[in-house]
């Protein structure tokens, strides 16, 4: 299924699925208990992917 559990810079682990196709990256990530979910898409080839980490760190890490 491609499910993984990355650890964010804040130290928070999330459950995730991600994928890419020419010009588009998509991620869906959530907390283990399912209380918080984030889905993102970037239309770019390897540019702007650092924004994924910024959004995820705020959603699951820094603000908690």
PyMOL commands that set and color helices and strands:
alter all, ss='L'
color gray80, all
select helices_A, chain A and resi 50-62
alter helices_A, ss='H'
color red, helices_A
select strands_A, chain A and resi 15-21+24-30+37-42
alter strands_A, ss='S'
color yellow, strands_A
deselect
rebuild
show_as cartoon
